[in-house]
């Protein structure tokens, strides 16, 4: 038998497998008709299909329940279409076309078999329908089958085949709400008993669709023991709205049931620019009413792309500004950094264009107004240039003089704000980063270490005290602890190796050392941990700088690292070279 595209990958991307494109409801495996891997193309004849079937004993069974997920081809075939069908005893019971380019789930499907008994073949089929006679090329779609169960429950009536499905998170905003009411008995469902509430509002009463849900196609149809309800909203649900459904129904013999379920509408709202606020002379915080794309890849739809923002002055003097950088504050807000200071007190307008939400919806091109950042001025200060002019000149002013002084006032206010910040510049805890190095240089910082901003601020607060402790053992311990976080175990007087006549050998267990006077002022420093090369260099620098001038620093003593034993590797180790007997 010739191998077809349906058969050549059985057990890999088709058949009962652990799929990649679908998460099974229970366990790890599902049955795949078609191909779990997208992008598999082939030539098909009209009517070609893949099918899986099983013989069931329907005696005493009420329903056959199954779950499925349908992934159509990325592009519709040039002719015909793919469809999913369920057959019982060779007779089609259910079918629907596969969606193009998306994956849709069907977790609420049932077949009513309450009126049947004996053995019957249950078949699930993926089929190419086409009225033509020539082969066509198409991408192979996928149908995932899961949780195929026989239900012997005698509950009457039964609610099934709901669209949108219970707990669905992306239901169409204006799509119909459909559901099936099935009676496993012989009475059938009484249409006049059907009552449906949507978010507490009566949408169907006595089988009649009510205003607001009575769009084209609304109502009910009866097929055998199944009553299908269709509600068609006349207005879209809000984006991401939670929709609660309550259903009441009874059989013609009076057996009643009530059901509740819910789903969530798709995210389709376009985000809006809802506010802006100047937080500093060159920074503006901008907020949206929904999360926006913030990947930082300079994409035209990204909220971190500076060219997506424009600031316009709406009052004089209104210094023109441009956005040079954008940073994240939260998923729905960003901070804009400007190329120059805003004019204090002037009205500005910011617009955002081309941005998109996380769901891909374009941001509504709205504008938000804000006031240029006005620095806090000391109480009682009045520095109004226009008021400082002679009254005679102000009386003769036609308006141009006031506009000119407003421009000069803009610059003056910014200069005064810089002067007002001088006390902050002198405070090590508040000074901007560029001033920290200058403050350390002013104090004669002798330590050539590369320090972070925080460590520079810490050093500014203790540098004078380190100078005071220079030449003391405590000062030496404090400095090593401050810069390296390492505790000095001890500072010990140096003792050279003692010569024993007749026993000591020069260069073996004895070395020629200094005289006794040198020993009196020599010392070793001992630490309690193994050091890196950088730590070793820094400690030696600190000791040499902080020790008394007449003393001699001999050695830095640290624990010996644990012995690493090289084990024998056959074919690689060589005795006495890279391996030793141990």
Secondary structure, DSSP 8 states (H G I E B T S, - for coil): ----TTTTTBTTTBEEE--SS---SSSS-EEEEE-SSTT-EEEE-TT-EEEEEEEEE-TT--EEEEEEEEE--SS--SSSEEEEEEEETTEEEEEEE--SSSEEEEEEEEEE-TT--SEEEEEEEEEEE-S-SS-EEEE--EEEEEEEEEE----SSEEEEEES-TT-SSB-SS--EEEEEE-SSSS-B-GGG-EEEETTEEEEETTEE-TTSB-TT-EEEEETTEEEEEEB-SS---TT-EEEEEEEEEBTTS-EEEEEEEEEB------BEEEEEEEETTEEEEEESS-B----S--TT-TT-GGGEEEEE-SSS-----EEEEEEEETTEEEEEESS---TT-EEEEEE-S-BBTTS-B-B--EEEEE-------TT----HHHHS-HHHHHT--SHHHHHHHHHHHHHHHHHHHHHTHHHHH-TTTS-HHHHHHHHHHTT--------HHHHHHHHHHHHHHHHTTTSHHHHHHHHHHHH---EEEEEE-------TTT--BTTTB-----HHHHHTEEEEEESS---HHHHHHHHHHHHHHS-TT-EEEEEE------------TTT--BTTTB---
